[in-house]
Amino acid sequence: MSPSEQPSVLVVEDEAAQREVLTYNLEAEGFRVCRAENGEEALLLVEEDAPDLIVLDWMLPNVSGIEVCRRLKMRADTRSVPIIMLSARSEEVDRVRGLETGADDYVVKPYSVVELMARIRAQLRRTRPASVGERLQFEDIILDAETHKVFRDDKLLKLGPTEFRLLTTFMEKPGRVWSREQLLDRVWGRDIYVDTRTVDVHIGRLRKALCQHGGEDPVRTVRGAGYALG
């Protein structure tokens, strides 16, 4: 799996030992990990590059985890990023408060790392299903993330690796309009400089691949905005 395909997880934890344990286990599972030790740093990192999921400690210096969660869930561009809240607070009222603030899951400390990893995968299965090996389907197109194969009307399609990543991005969120810049970040990665016109070239190749056995072109060009599937 290329770096741009690996799901990214932001770990926000002020205790260094806990931060290292989480980082080690997440990287061992194949995730890209970014770390923050306080709320302000977390908000800055999300502003620079929104992760696929956030593991967020409740008790943070200055800006609390609950406040970080509230701010991110109020913003349209980060509202859909899953947040798993970590807390030593086990009372029901605290769990309810965390979930009502927008947290997608709530894990009480001390926690089982194995269970936390399972909860992370469960959240990603909902938001980035291909990243955890799920099969995706849109109309007569089936993408098998585990075997890296794509079928249309039961016929195997030949796709290059970049076209496969583009199609994965589209199929995880059918109907969503992706700008060229967003596709560059998701498919090529933020650390690689690629001209935006390169996106158009690969979209053209993807369209050709999807129609190699016939059928209508499912990729829609949205003038002045980008591309969408369906």
Sequence and secondary structure as in RCSB ss.txt:
>XXXX:A:sequence
MSPSEQPSVLVVEDEAAQREVLTYNLEAEGFRVCRAENGEEALLLVEEDAPDLIVLDWMLPNVSGIEVCRRLKMR
ADTRSVPIIMLSARSEEVDRVRGLETGADDYVVKPYSVVELMARIRAQLRRTRPASVGERLQFEDIILDAETHKV
FRDDKLLKLGPTEFRLLTTFMEKPGRVWSREQLLDRVWGRDIYVDTRTVDVHIGRLRKALCQHGGEDPVRTVRGA
GYALG
>XXXX:A:secstr
  TTTS EEEEE S HHHHHHHHHHHHHTT EEEEESSHHHHHHHHHHS  SEEEEES  SSS HHHHHHHHHHS
TTTTTS EEEEES  SHHHHHHHHHTT SEEEESS  HHHHHHHHHHHHHHH GGGGT EEEETTEEEETTTTEE
EETTEEE   HHHHHHHHHHHHSTT  B HHHHIIIII TTS   HHHHHHHHHHHHHHHTTTS    EEEETTT
EEEE 
